[in-house]
Amino acid sequence: MANSNNDERWFLMSRHGECVEINTLQRKIPDIDNVKDPKAFSIFMESKGYKVITNQHKELKGKAILINVPDKELYLIFALESICKEFSQK
């Protein structure tokens, strides 16, 4: 889950390609303030006792990470800022 460009920020991507800040998850996970990337999110959720399933997005190797937290009914796509910009221009 290494970020090849450490300057890029991670966002959450919707099914329609729109991106939002990770902290929008606060409505479901109130103490998520310091989570800035998919690896930190996975570690955070596992530390809370949740099973976390992580997969690379096949076409966007390293630029989009799929994370599922079944007990919280979360299926998330973390995407780098460059991917968000690319999808928003389509």
Residue, then its C-alpha position, 0 to 999 in steps of 0.5 A: m500500500a505504499n504511496s509512490n508519490n508522498d506528496e499526493r493526498w488520499f481521498l475517498m472515491s464514490r461509485h461515480g468518481e467523485c472524491v471526498e475527504i477521508n474525514t467524512l467517515q466521522r459520521k460512522i467512525p467518530d474518532i477517525d481524525n488522524v487517518k490520512d491514507p488507506k494503510a492508516f485506516s486499516i491499522f486504525m480499524e484493526s486496532k478497534g477489533y474489526k476485520v479489514i479486507t484490503n485489495q489493490h484496484k487492478e487497473l489503478k495499481g497503487k493509486a486506488i485501494l479497496i477496503n471492506v470492513p464488513d462489521k461496519e458495512l463499509y466498502l471504500i475506495f481510497a484514491l490518490e488525488s491524481i486519480c480523483k482529478e482524472f475522473s473529475q475531468k471525464 
